[in-house]
Amino acid sequence: MPAALWRKHRLGELSAEDAGVLVEEFEWDWFGEPERELGFGVLGVTADILDEAARSVARHPLRAFDAVQLASALVTRTADPSLTTFACFDEALTAAAVAEGFTVLR
């Protein structure tokens, strides 16, 4: 996530100050704090996720890492259907996530 935010800065889409603030906010969500619920969970890359990533590139024009990100969301949603929000900045990945039924958070 920090890499995507700093990339947006390098592309001129975010100021350095805004990128820094967003990275800091992400880190608060990632690491948590006592009075706030964690905003993210850690998911290991499993054989199921890699298999789904391989199937995903047949359905969508994705790079390998993007396919793994989408596959992670698809496998997680199978375990918990209430997980329907997907975060990304990449256009192709956004289109793939929407096609798979996710609401995309940008």
N, C-alpha and C positions, 0 to 999 in steps of 0.2 A: 504494500500500500504506500509506504513512504516513497518508493521508487516511482510509482505512478504520479504522485503529487509533485515530486521534484521534476519529473519529465514535463508535466504541464507548465511548470515554471520555465524550464528551458525552451519550451515552445512559445513562450510569451502569453500563455493563457492564465497564469497566476503570477502575482508578484511574489518575490522571495518572502516577504512578510506573511502573506496569506498562506503560502506553502508551509512555512514554519509553524504557523498556528494550526493548520489542519493536521500536520504530522503530530504535533503535540497532543491535539484532541484525540487522534487515532490511538496514540500510545496510552492515553488515559483509558480509552475503551478497551484496548488490548490487555493492559496489565491490571486494570481495575483499580478501585479504591474502596476503602471500607464501607462508605455509605452509598455506593453505586453498584448495581449488578454488572457483571461482565458483559460487554457488548459483542464479544467474539469468542468462538471456541476453537480449539486446536484439533485438527483432523489429520491423522497420518495417511500418507498415500498408500493404499492397499492394492492388491491385485484387482479387486472389484472396480476401484476407481480407474486404474490403468486400462482395464477392459472397456469401461464406459467411455474413456477418453478416445480410445481407438474407434469405437462406434460413432462417437460425436464428430470426428473429423470426416467421416463419410457423409454425415448429414449437413455439416456446416463448414465453411472455409476458415478454419481456425489454425493458429500456430499451436505447437505442442503444449507449451505451458498454459495457453488459454484453454485448450481442450481439457487439461487436467483440472483447471479451476472450475469449468462448467461441469465436468464429470463429478467433482467433489460435491458440488451443490445438488446434482441429480441424485447421487447415492444418498446424501444426507436427507434430501426430501423424501426419498423412499422410506427411510427410517422414521421421519417425523414430517408428515404432510403439511403441518402448519408452517414450515419454513419455506416461504414463498418469495422472499426478497433477496435479490442478487446485486452485489455492488461491483461496478467496473467502470472503466473509462474508455476502453477500446470499442470502436464502432462494430467490428465484426463479432466480437464477444457479446456486446449488447444485443445485437440482432439475434444471435443464437440463443441467448438467455430468454429473450422475449418469445421467440419461436417455441421454446421449451416450456412456456407458461409462467415464467418468473416476472415479478415486478422488479424493474431495475432502479437501483439507487445510484445516482451519479453525483 
